[in-house]
Amino acid sequence: MRPKKTDFNYLVNAAKVARRNAHSPYSKVRIGAAALTSSGKVYTGCNVENSSYGLSCCAERVAIFKAVSEGHPDITALAVCGESEDFTSPCGACRQVMVEFNPSMKVLRRGDDGFSEDTTADALLPSHFDPDELDRH
C-alpha cells in the first residue's frame, strides 16, 4: 500500500524504521530518513559511517540517492529522524543535495526528545549553489 502524498506521519515512521539499520560504530549517532516522491513512492536511508570519515554518507543523501537511482528524482518531502534536535539538522552537503532536486521540498525534522520542525530545503540553505548559474559562466 502506497501512502498518500500528504501522509507525513507515514513518512516520519518510515524514517524511524530506517534508522534501525544505521551503521554508526564511530559516532554512535543513528539517523533515518525517508524521501517521498511525487508519485507517492517512499525511499528510505540511514547513515552509513566509515573509518575514513569522509567516505561516510548521511541518511538524507542515502534516501535521496536511492530515489534518484530508481528513476524518481521528483522528491516532494523528506523526513529526518534522530535522537534529538541536534541530530536532525542536515549537514551542508545534504542541504545542497536537497535543493538540487527540489528547493521547496518539505523537510520534516523529528527527534526522540520531542523535537519537531517542518521547514523547506530552501529555508535550510537559502544561499545555495544553483544549477542554472552554471550555464551563465
TAZIDA-V144639 format. One line per field, one symbol per residue. phi: phi as a letter, one per 20 degrees, with the letter a starting at -180 (. if undefined). A space follows every 10 residues. Layout:
phi = ???
This chain:
phi = .effgdefff ffffffffgf egdcfeemed ccbbddefen fdcdbcfcec fegfefcfgf fgfffffffe nceeedbbdc ccebggedef fffffffgff eagegfdddc cfenfbbdbc ffffbfdefd gffffed
